[in-house]
Amino acid sequence: MFLHVKDARYLGDYRVKVVFNNGREGVADLADALKGPVFESLTDRANFSAFVVDKELDTLVWPNGADLAPEYLYYQAFKSEPELRPQFIQWGYIT
């Protein structure tokens, strides 16, 4: 099953409540993702909070064109759940 972001809501700081197409909901803290030129402007919380869920890409997209893979958002939301560790290893988020 491919993961898709169905809905998202800004919670404050760099945290986003994300709803996925598999029915799971979680909070992704994206502070560590804001590195590199495309994400630099998103360190401003007003810019960060301006994301939308793009219905074609099925993920979060910001007005400057930045986006994050749904799998990365899923990892950030559920990385503390041991039963998902094999999936996160397969995706390359942990070794």
N, CA, C and O atoms as a GROMACS GRO file, in nm:
protein
  380
    1MET      N    1   0.084  -0.119   0.000
    1MET     CA    2   0.000   0.000   0.000
    1MET      C    3   0.088   0.124   0.000
    1MET      O    4   0.183   0.135   0.078
    2PHE      N    5   0.056   0.215  -0.088
    2PHE     CA    6   0.125   0.343  -0.090
    2PHE      C    7   0.063   0.436   0.013
    2PHE      O    8  -0.059   0.444   0.026
    3LEU      N    9   0.147   0.505   0.086
    3LEU     CA   10   0.098   0.601   0.185
    3LEU      C   11   0.064   0.734   0.119
    3LEU      O   12   0.137   0.783   0.033
    4HIS      N   13  -0.047   0.790   0.162
    4HIS     CA   14  -0.090   0.922   0.116
    4HIS      C   15  -0.135   1.002   0.238
    4HIS      O   16  -0.195   0.948   0.330
    5VAL      N   17  -0.105   1.130   0.236
    5VAL     CA   18  -0.156   1.221   0.339
    5VAL      C   19  -0.295   1.264   0.297
    5VAL      O   20  -0.314   1.318   0.188
    6LYS      N   21  -0.391   1.241   0.384
    6LYS     CA   22  -0.530   1.278   0.354
    6LYS      C   23  -0.568   1.412   0.414
    6LYS      O   24  -0.651   1.484   0.359
    7ASP      N   25  -0.507   1.446   0.528
    7ASP     CA   26  -0.539   1.571   0.596
    7ASP      C   27  -0.422   1.606   0.688
    7ASP      O   28  -0.347   1.518   0.732
    8ALA      N   29  -0.409   1.734   0.717
    8ALA     CA   30  -0.303   1.778   0.808
    8ALA      C   31  -0.345   1.910   0.871
    8ALA      O   32  -0.416   1.991   0.811
    9ARG      N   33  -0.299   1.928   0.994
    9ARG     CA   34  -0.332   2.050   1.068
    9ARG      C   35  -0.209   2.096   1.145
    9ARG      O   36  -0.142   2.018   1.212
   10TYR      N   37  -0.180   2.225   1.134
   10TYR     CA   38  -0.066   2.284   1.204
   10TYR      C   39  -0.098   2.291   1.353
   10TYR      O   40  -0.206   2.336   1.392
   11LEU      N   41  -0.003   2.246   1.437
   11LEU     CA   42  -0.024   2.245   1.581
   11LEU      C   43   0.059   2.349   1.656
   11LEU      O   44   0.031   2.378   1.772
   12GLY      N   45   0.158   2.405   1.592
   12GLY     CA   46   0.248   2.499   1.659
   12GLY      C   47   0.391   2.452   1.646
   12GLY      O   48   0.418   2.334   1.621
   13ASP      N   49   0.484   2.547   1.664
   13ASP     CA   50   0.626   2.520   1.642
   13ASP      C   51   0.641   2.456   1.503
   13ASP      O   52   0.602   2.516   1.403
   14TYR      N   53   0.696   2.337   1.496
   14TYR     CA   54   0.711   2.267   1.367
   14TYR      C   55   0.638   2.133   1.370
   14TYR      O   56   0.679   2.036   1.306
   15ARG      N   57   0.530   2.131   1.446
   15ARG     CA   58   0.451   2.008   1.462
   15ARG      C   59   0.324   2.014   1.378
   15ARG      O   60   0.256   2.116   1.369
   16VAL      N   61   0.295   1.898   1.316
   16VAL     CA   62   0.178   1.887   1.228
   16VAL      C   63   0.105   1.758   1.264
   16VAL      O   64   0.166   1.652   1.273
   17LYS      N   65  -0.025   1.768   1.283
   17LYS     CA   66  -0.107   1.647   1.297
   17LYS      C   67  -0.139   1.599   1.156
   17LYS      O   68  -0.195   1.673   1.076
   18VAL      N   69  -0.104   1.474   1.128
   18VAL     CA   70  -0.117   1.420   0.993
   18VAL      C   71  -0.210   1.299   0.995
   18VAL      O   72  -0.200   1.212   1.082
   19VAL      N   73  -0.301   1.294   0.898
   19VAL     CA   74  -0.392   1.181   0.879
   19VAL      C   75  -0.354   1.111   0.749
   19VAL      O   76  -0.344   1.174   0.644
   20PHE      N   77  -0.332   0.980   0.758
   20PHE     CA   78  -0.288   0.902   0.643
   20PHE      C   79  -0.402   0.817   0.587
   20PHE      O   80  -0.502   0.793   0.655
   21ASN      N   81  -0.386   0.771   0.464
   21ASN     CA   82  -0.489   0.693   0.398
   21ASN      C   83  -0.507   0.553   0.457
   21ASN      O   84  -0.603   0.484   0.423
   22ASN      N   85  -0.417   0.511   0.545
   22ASN     CA   86  -0.435   0.382   0.612
   22ASN      C   87  -0.513   0.396   0.743
   22ASN      O   88  -0.528   0.300   0.818
   23GLY      N   89  -0.563   0.519   0.768
   23GLY     CA   90  -0.646   0.544   0.886
   23GLY      C   91  -0.570   0.591   1.008
   23GLY      O   92  -0.632   0.630   1.107
   24ARG      N   93  -0.439   0.588   1.004
   24ARG     CA   94  -0.360   0.630   1.120
   24ARG      C   95  -0.345   0.781   1.123
   24ARG      O   96  -0.336   0.847   1.019
   25GLU      N   97  -0.344   0.834   1.244
   25GLU     CA   98  -0.321   0.977   1.268
   25GLU      C   99  -0.208   0.990   1.367
   25GLU      O  100  -0.199   0.912   1.463
   26GLY      N  101  -0.123   1.088   1.345
   26GLY     CA  102  -0.013   1.110   1.438
   26GLY      C  103   0.040   1.251   1.425
   26GLY      O  104   0.002   1.326   1.336
   27VAL      N  105   0.129   1.284   1.516
   27VAL     CA  106   0.190   1.417   1.517
   27VAL      C  107   0.335   1.403   1.472
   27VAL      O  108   0.414   1.330   1.532
   28ALA      N  109   0.369   1.474   1.366
   28ALA     CA  110   0.505   1.475   1.313
   28ALA      C  111   0.572   1.606   1.353
   28ALA      O  112   0.523   1.714   1.322
   29ASP      N  113   0.685   1.595   1.422
   29ASP     CA  114   0.767   1.711   1.453
   29ASP      C  115   0.871   1.722   1.343
   29ASP      O  116   0.959   1.636   1.331
   30LEU      N  117   0.861   1.827   1.262
   30LEU     CA  118   0.944   1.840   1.143
   30LEU      C  119   1.061   1.935   1.160
   30LEU      O  120   1.123   1.975   1.060
   31ALA      N  121   1.093   1.973   1.282
   31ALA     CA  122   1.202   2.067   1.306
   31ALA      C  123   1.333   2.019   1.243
   31ALA      O  124   1.406   2.100   1.186
   32ASP      N  125   1.363   1.891   1.253
   32ASP     CA  126   1.489   1.839   1.200
   32ASP      C  127   1.490   1.828   1.048
   32ASP      O  128   1.596   1.807   0.989
   33ALA      N  129   1.375   1.842   0.984
   33ALA     CA  130   1.367   1.830   0.838
   33ALA      C  131   1.398   1.961   0.766
   33ALA      O  132   1.413   1.963   0.645
   34LEU      N  133   1.406   2.070   0.841
   34LEU     CA  134   1.417   2.201   0.780
   34LEU      C  135   1.563   2.240   0.755
   34LEU      O  136   1.613   2.339   0.808
   35LYS      N  137   1.629   2.160   0.675
   35LYS     CA  138   1.769   2.184   0.640
   35LYS      C  139   1.781   2.193   0.488
   35LYS      O  140   1.707   2.127   0.415
   36GLY      N  141   1.874   2.274   0.443
   36GLY     CA  142   1.895   2.289   0.300
   36GLY      C  143   1.820   2.409   0.246
   36GLY      O  144   1.729   2.461   0.310
   37PRO      N  145   1.859   2.453   0.126
   37PRO     CA  146   1.806   2.577   0.070
   37PRO      C  147   1.654   2.582   0.054
   37PRO      O  148   1.592   2.685   0.080
   38VAL      N  149   1.593   2.471   0.011
   38VAL     CA  150   1.449   2.475  -0.014
   38VAL      C  151   1.368   2.486   0.116
   38VAL      O  152   1.256   2.537   0.116
   39PHE      N  153   1.426   2.438   0.226
   39PHE     CA  154   1.355   2.440   0.354
   39PHE      C  155   1.392   2.559   0.443
   39PHE      O  156   1.329   2.582   0.546
   40GLU      N  157   1.494   2.632   0.404
   40GLU     CA  158   1.544   2.741   0.489
   40GLU      C  159   1.436   2.842   0.526
   40GLU      O  160   1.427   2.883   0.642
   41SER      N  161   1.353   2.882   0.430
   41SER     CA  162   1.249   2.982   0.460
   41SER      C  163   1.141   2.927   0.552
   41SER      O  164   1.066   3.004   0.612
   42LEU      N  165   1.133   2.794   0.564
   42LEU     CA  166   1.029   2.733   0.648
   42LEU      C  167   1.066   2.735   0.795
   42LEU      O  168   0.984   2.699   0.879
   43THR      N  169   1.188   2.777   0.828
   43THR     CA  170   1.221   2.792   0.970
   43THR      C  171   1.143   2.909   1.031
   43THR      O  172   1.130   2.917   1.153
   44ASP      N  173   1.093   2.998   0.948
   44ASP     CA  174   0.998   3.101   0.993
   44ASP      C  175   0.863   3.031   1.010
   44ASP      O  176   0.808   2.978   0.914
   45ARG      N  177   0.811   3.030   1.132
   45ARG     CA  178   0.689   2.954   1.162
   45ARG      C  179   0.570   2.999   1.077
   45ARG      O  180   0.483   2.917   1.045
   46ALA      N  181   0.563   3.125   1.041
   46ALA     CA  182   0.453   3.172   0.955
   46ALA      C  183   0.462   3.104   0.819
   46ALA      O  184   0.360   3.063   0.763
   47ASN      N  185   0.582   3.091   0.765
   47ASN     CA  186   0.600   3.021   0.638
   47ASN      C  187   0.573   2.872   0.654
   47ASN      O  188   0.508   2.809   0.570
   48PHE      N  189   0.623   2.815   0.764
   48PHE     CA  190   0.604   2.671   0.787
   48PHE      C  191   0.455   2.637   0.794
   48PHE      O  192   0.412   2.536   0.739
   49SER      N  193   0.378   2.719   0.862
   49SER     CA  194   0.236   2.687   0.884
   49SER      C  195   0.151   2.706   0.759
   49SER      O  196   0.032   2.675   0.761
   50ALA      N  197   0.210   2.754   0.650
   50ALA     CA  198   0.134   2.782   0.527
   50ALA      C  199   0.123   2.660   0.435
   50ALA      O  200   0.086   2.675   0.318
   51PHE      N  201   0.153   2.540   0.484
   51PHE     CA  202   0.145   2.420   0.400
   51PHE      C  203   0.000   2.389   0.363
   51PHE      O  204  -0.094   2.434   0.429
   52VAL      N  205  -0.014   2.311   0.258
   52VAL     CA  206  -0.143   2.254   0.219
   52VAL      C  207  -0.120   2.106   0.189
   52VAL      O  208  -0.006   2.064   0.168
   53VAL      N  209  -0.227   2.029   0.187
   53VAL     CA  210  -0.218   1.891   0.142
   53VAL      C  211  -0.248   1.893  -0.008
   53VAL      O  212  -0.360   1.919  -0.050
   54ASP      N  213  -0.145   1.865  -0.087
   54ASP     CA  214  -0.159   1.862  -0.232
   54ASP      C  215  -0.230   1.733  -0.271
   54ASP      O  216  -0.180   1.624  -0.241
   55LYS      N  217  -0.342   1.743  -0.338
   55LYS     CA  218  -0.423   1.625  -0.371
   55LYS      C  219  -0.363   1.544  -0.486
   55LYS      O  220  -0.401   1.428  -0.504
   56GLU      N  221  -0.272   1.601  -0.562
   56GLU     CA  222  -0.204   1.524  -0.667
   56GLU      C  223  -0.083   1.450  -0.610
   56GLU      O  224  -0.060   1.333  -0.642
   57LEU      N  225  -0.007   1.518  -0.525
   57LEU     CA  226   0.111   1.455  -0.465
   57LEU      C  227   0.078   1.375  -0.340
   57LEU      O  228   0.157   1.290  -0.297
   58ASP      N  229  -0.038   1.402  -0.281
   58ASP     CA  230  -0.083   1.333  -0.159
   58ASP      C  231   0.014   1.351  -0.043
   58ASP      O  232   0.042   1.257   0.031
   59THR      N  233   0.066   1.472  -0.030
   59THR     CA  234   0.156   1.504   0.080
   59THR      C  235   0.150   1.653   0.110
   59THR      O  236   0.080   1.728   0.043
   60LEU      N  237   0.227   1.695   0.211
   60LEU     CA  238   0.234   1.837   0.245
   60LEU      C  239   0.321   1.910   0.144
   60LEU      O  240   0.428   1.862   0.104
   61VAL      N  241   0.272   2.028   0.102
   61VAL     CA  242   0.346   2.113   0.009
   61VAL      C  243   0.337   2.256   0.061
   61VAL      O  244   0.233   2.300   0.109
   62TRP      N  245   0.449   2.327   0.049
   62TRP     CA  246   0.455   2.467   0.093
   62TRP      C  247   0.455   2.558  -0.028
   62TRP      O  248   0.490   2.516  -0.138
   63PRO      N  249   0.416   2.685  -0.009
   63PRO     CA  250   0.410   2.779  -0.122
   63PRO      C  251   0.542   2.795  -0.198
   63PRO      O  252   0.539   2.830  -0.315
   64ASN      N  253   0.656   2.770  -0.134
   64ASN     CA  254   0.784   2.783  -0.203
   64ASN      C  255   0.819   2.659  -0.287
   64ASN      O  256   0.925   2.654  -0.348
   65GLY      N  257   0.730   2.560  -0.289
   65GLY     CA  258   0.752   2.439  -0.367
   65GLY      C  259   0.809   2.323  -0.288
   65GLY      O  260   0.817   2.212  -0.341
   66ALA      N  261   0.847   2.344  -0.164
   66ALA     CA  262   0.901   2.236  -0.080
   66ALA      C  263   0.791   2.135  -0.050
   66ALA      O  264   0.674   2.170  -0.035
   67ASP      N  265   0.831   2.009  -0.040
   67ASP     CA  266   0.738   1.904   0.003
   67ASP      C  267   0.819   1.796   0.073
   67ASP      O  268   0.942   1.789   0.061
   68LEU      N  269   0.749   1.711   0.146
   68LEU     CA  270   0.811   1.598   0.214
   68LEU      C  271   0.737   1.471   0.177
   68LEU      O  272   0.614   1.471   0.164
   69ALA      N  273   0.810   1.364   0.158
   69ALA     CA  274   0.750   1.236   0.123
   69ALA      C  275   0.653   1.191   0.232
   69ALA      O  276   0.681   1.209   0.351
   70PRO      N  277   0.540   1.132   0.194
   70PRO     CA  278   0.447   1.081   0.295
   70PRO      C  279   0.513   0.980   0.389
   70PRO      O  280   0.480   0.976   0.507
   71GLU      N  281   0.605   0.900   0.337
   71GLU     CA  282   0.674   0.801   0.420
   71GLU      C  283   0.758   0.869   0.528
   71GLU      O  284   0.766   0.821   0.641
   72TYR      N  285   0.819   0.980   0.493
   72TYR     CA  286   0.899   1.054   0.592
   72TYR      C  287   0.808   1.111   0.700
   72TYR      O  288   0.841   1.105   0.819
   73LEU      N  289   0.694   1.164   0.661
   73LEU     CA  290   0.597   1.218   0.758
   73LEU      C  291   0.548   1.106   0.850
   73LEU      O  292   0.533   1.125   0.970
   74TYR      N  293   0.524   0.989   0.791
   74TYR     CA  294   0.479   0.873   0.868
   74TYR      C  295   0.586   0.833   0.969
   74TYR      O  296   0.557   0.807   1.085
   75TYR      N  297   0.710   0.829   0.922
   75TYR     CA  298   0.821   0.797   1.012
   75TYR      C  299   0.827   0.896   1.128
   75TYR      O  300   0.840   0.857   1.243
   76GLN      N  301   0.819   1.024   1.097
   76GLN     CA  302   0.827   1.125   1.201
   76GLN      C  303   0.711   1.112   1.300
   76GLN      O  304   0.729   1.136   1.419
   77ALA      N  305   0.596   1.075   1.253
   77ALA     CA  306   0.479   1.063   1.340
   77ALA      C  307   0.483   0.937   1.428
   77ALA      O  308   0.431   0.938   1.539
   78PHE      N  309   0.544   0.830   1.378
   78PHE     CA  310   0.534   0.700   1.447
   78PHE      C  311   0.669   0.634   1.476
   78PHE      O  312   0.674   0.514   1.501
   79LYS      N  313   0.778   0.710   1.473
   79LYS     CA  314   0.911   0.652   1.488
   79LYS      C  315   0.933   0.586   1.624
   79LYS      O  316   1.025   0.505   1.637
   80SER      N  317   0.853   0.618   1.722
   80SER     CA  318   0.872   0.558   1.855
   80SER      C  319   0.795   0.427   1.870
   80SER      O  320   0.798   0.366   1.977
   81GLU      N  321   0.727   0.382   1.766
   81GLU     CA  322   0.649   0.258   1.776
   81GLU      C  323   0.732   0.140   1.727
   81GLU      O  324   0.761   0.128   1.608
   82PRO      N  325   0.772   0.052   1.820
   82PRO     CA  326   0.864  -0.056   1.786
   82PRO      C  327   0.813  -0.150   1.676
   82PRO      O  328   0.893  -0.204   1.600
   83GLU      N  329   0.683  -0.169   1.666
   83GLU     CA  330   0.630  -0.262   1.566
   83GLU      C  331   0.649  -0.209   1.423
   83GLU      O  332   0.640  -0.286   1.327
   84LEU      N  333   0.675  -0.080   1.409
   84LEU     CA  334   0.696  -0.021   1.276
   84LEU      C  335   0.844  -0.014   1.238
   84LEU      O  336   0.878   0.024   1.127
   85ARG      N  337   0.930  -0.051   1.330
   85ARG     CA  338   1.075  -0.044   1.305
   85ARG      C  339   1.117  -0.117   1.177
   85ARG      O  340   1.195  -0.060   1.100
   86PRO      N  341   1.069  -0.239   1.150
   86PRO     CA  342   1.110  -0.306   1.026
   86PRO      C  343   1.074  -0.224   0.900
   86PRO      O  344   1.152  -0.220   0.805
   87GLN      N  345   0.960  -0.161   0.902
   87GLN     CA  346   0.920  -0.078   0.787
   87GLN      C  347   1.013   0.042   0.772
   87GLN      O  348   1.053   0.077   0.660
   88PHE      N  349   1.048   0.105   0.882
   88PHE     CA  350   1.136   0.222   0.878
   88PHE      C  351   1.278   0.184   0.836
   88PHE      O  352   1.346   0.262   0.770
   89ILE      N  353   1.321   0.064   0.872
   89ILE     CA  354   1.451   0.015   0.825
   89ILE      C  355   1.445  -0.006   0.674
   89ILE      O  356   1.536   0.034   0.602
   90GLN      N  357   1.338  -0.069   0.627
   90GLN     CA  358   1.322  -0.093   0.484
   90GLN      C  359   1.322   0.038   0.405
   90GLN      O  360   1.380   0.045   0.296
   91TRP      N  361   1.259   0.140   0.460
   91TRP     CA  362   1.255   0.271   0.392
   91TRP      C  363   1.387   0.346   0.404
   91TRP      O  364   1.407   0.446   0.335
   92GLY      N  365   1.477   0.300   0.491
   92GLY     CA  366   1.608   0.362   0.505
   92GLY      C  367   1.613   0.477   0.606
   92GLY      O  368   1.711   0.552   0.609
   93TYR      N  369   1.510   0.492   0.689
   93TYR     CA  370   1.511   0.598   0.788
   93TYR      C  371   1.589   0.563   0.914
   93TYR      O  372   1.635   0.651   0.986
   94ILE      N  373   1.604   0.433   0.939
   94ILE     CA  374   1.689   0.389   1.049
   94ILE      C  375   1.770   0.268   1.001
   94ILE      O  376   1.733   0.200   0.906
   95THR      N  377   1.881   0.244   1.069
   95THR     CA  378   1.967   0.131   1.029
   95THR      C  379   1.971   0.029   1.139
   95THR      O  380   2.038  -0.074   1.126
   0.00000   0.00000   0.00000
